[in-house]
Amino acid sequence: MKQYDMLVLGSGAGANVASDAYEQGMTVAIVDNDRFGGTCLNRGCIPTKILTYVADLIMEIRNADRVNVKASVEAVDFGALMERMRHETWDESEEMERSFGKVKGYDFYKGTGEFVANYTIEVNNERIKAQQVVIASGARPVIPDIPGLDKVQYFTNKTVLELHEIPKSMIIIGGGFIAVEFGHFFSAVGADVTILQRAPSLVVQEDNDVSELLRSELTKRMKVLLNNEVVAVSEAGGLKTVTSLDRETGNKKDFKAETILIAAGRKSNADLFKPEKTGVKVDKDGWVIVDDYFRTSQKNIWAFGDALGRQMFRHVANQQSGIVWHNIAETIKPAEGHAPRLMKMDYHAIPRAIFTYPAIATVGMTLQDAKASGRPLLVGKADFTSVAKGLAMGNPPGFVRVICDAEAGAILGATIVGPEAPTLIQEITNLMNSGNTDFYPMFESIHIHPALPEVVQQAFGNLAPIDHEHAHHH
Ligand SMILES: Cc1cc2nc3c(=O)[nH]c(=O)nc-3n(C[C@H](O)[C@H](O)[C@H](O)COP(=O)(O)OP(=O)(O)OC[C@H]3O[C@@H](n4cnc5c(N)ncnc54)[C@H](O)[C@@H]3O)c2cc1C
């Protein structure tokens, strides 16, 4: 059996810990059953943002008549844009894979790994063991148990990136961020898209008015059905029929399309890697249980990233990977004369974005979170139309909402929906990590006029106790 100092399951953010360990002189094995680099590089963030950028551009051209420019998209070279996306991501992954085997003590095992005993993984009929084990096994798409689905061809985020031709029509099952990002892309390039969402709103973790604005904007370009549960799927003559049950009326309706994309949530990979064989506890859904320091129930086995089933974003996994490496290094060799000084992750200001159209970005608490916290709140909202740059842009729909603690002035959270939301949210994220985390620097800092950050400042200018939120609007 091959022995290493460290074994890392998953080559996404897991690779960060692996390379830190290798640089510090440890021997390391990384196991992954998919392209090296994990979901973000190969199946998630990066390829999809290459696609949504194209979709944004197409929408900007279509919306140019807002500012009296007559423009139209002549043609979309779908084959070439998909090829560019794959080239920018998969080629990088392949290059990283090729670099293995060139140095000693840093090995990549391509195959599904499963624990067979404590600290021991079997992969491709080979057993490997290490003193330190890092589980960064991510998550994979949920395939809902729908009668007939197993008899038709369907795509997930893993396979849809392999397309070479624009599907004429696509039914997307699900209404979370992956569904609305792909919906935005495929409809922009010309597919006839239908989103069938079981929940009463799109992107359910966002506040209702945010989901509702997104629904009303997407509805201009595609069908969006809420409260619709898919109950059967079949295929005849090259067309798929998806039967959905309207959960409000109890009526069933058939939808037909050339392709189906499943975007119905993410599930744990624990069924593949069998954590119980190494004494690692998972919750009822298979997400790995860790303490504040990312220690699992088994000594010297650590877990982080999507494998924990919370805040599933690459920037969260990256931040955690640094903490995990710090904690491992401290555990192995504490700083001179000290007990190990372990670090915790600070979750109070995690930003996240949904790259649809309009884009959505959130940091910290949503309004529903803040109300549930029971704190006295100040809430401020400003529409993009309330600042000069918004007028210049032809009044795009969207708004900024900021939420503060009424007593301490601390910023609790913010949501932005509209142009440049993922960029605009950063100003608030940084404030939430500096000084008293209060909002006063927002007014001490001069904002360029007329530029979009003024809408963020304006939202803070509109702060009022929550009951007066609407009265003080504008
Ligand atoms: C379509 C899509 C779009 C996304 N867009 C964004 C975005 O814009 N921004 C953002 O921050 N996040 C985005 N995410 C989420 C982001 O991709 C994840 O949060 C991130 O990749 C998690 O990293 P990780 O290292 O925890 O897991 P992963 O990157 O998923 O790595 C885990 C790896 O482990 C492998 N693995 C699991 N079990 C085994 C086993 N038993 N044997 C061998 N290998 C195994 C998996 O194949 C995988 O390669 C997106 C996700 C999807 C699906």
The ligand as a Gaussian input file, in Angstrom:
#p B3LYP/6-31G(d) Opt

LIG

0 1
 C      -23.272000      25.326000     -13.105000
 C      -22.560000      25.859000     -11.900000
 C      -22.190000      27.189000     -11.856000
 C      -21.536000      27.704000     -10.744000
 N      -21.195000      29.019000     -10.736000
 C      -20.524000      29.531000      -9.663000
 C      -20.082000      30.879000      -9.650000
 O      -20.304000      31.637000     -10.599000
 N      -19.404000      31.319000      -8.561000
 C      -19.139000      30.503000      -7.487000
 O      -18.520000      30.946000      -6.526000
 N      -19.563000      29.229000      -7.473000
 C      -20.227000      28.718000      -8.537000
 N      -20.608000      27.398000      -8.527000
 C      -20.305000      26.587000      -7.329000
 C      -18.844000      26.145000      -7.331000
 O      -18.578000      25.474000      -8.531000
 C      -18.578000      25.248000      -6.126000
 O      -18.943000      25.903000      -4.953000
 C      -17.095000      24.879000      -6.034000
 O      -16.641000      24.298000      -7.230000
 C      -16.872000      23.939000      -4.849000
 O      -15.529000      23.546000      -4.794000
 P      -15.101000      22.217000      -4.034000
 O      -13.611000      22.196000      -4.131000
 O      -15.741000      22.160000      -2.716000
 O      -15.720000      21.025000      -4.891000
 P      -15.535000      20.633000      -6.420000
 O      -14.902000      21.708000      -7.214000
 O      -16.849000      20.117000      -6.874000
 O      -14.470000      19.459000      -6.375000
 C      -14.792000      18.185000      -5.907000
 C      -14.199000      17.143000      -6.827000
 O      -14.224000      15.890000      -6.171000
 C      -14.536000      14.884000      -7.092000
 N      -15.047000      13.731000      -6.344000
 C      -16.111000      13.670000      -5.508000
 N      -16.240000      12.458000      -4.984000
 C      -15.217000      11.715000      -5.485000
 C      -14.801000      10.382000      -5.301000
 N      -15.445000       9.543000      -4.492000
 N      -13.718000       9.953000      -5.972000
 C      -13.027000      10.778000      -6.794000
 N      -13.385000      12.057000      -6.990000
 C      -14.461000      12.525000      -6.342000
 C      -15.540000      15.555000      -8.004000
 O      -15.614000      14.923000      -9.262000
 C      -14.969000      16.960000      -8.105000
 O      -14.101000      17.096000      -9.229000
 C      -21.249000      26.860000      -9.640000
 C      -21.615000      25.512000      -9.674000
 C      -22.257000      25.008000     -10.788000
 C      -22.618000      23.557000     -10.811000

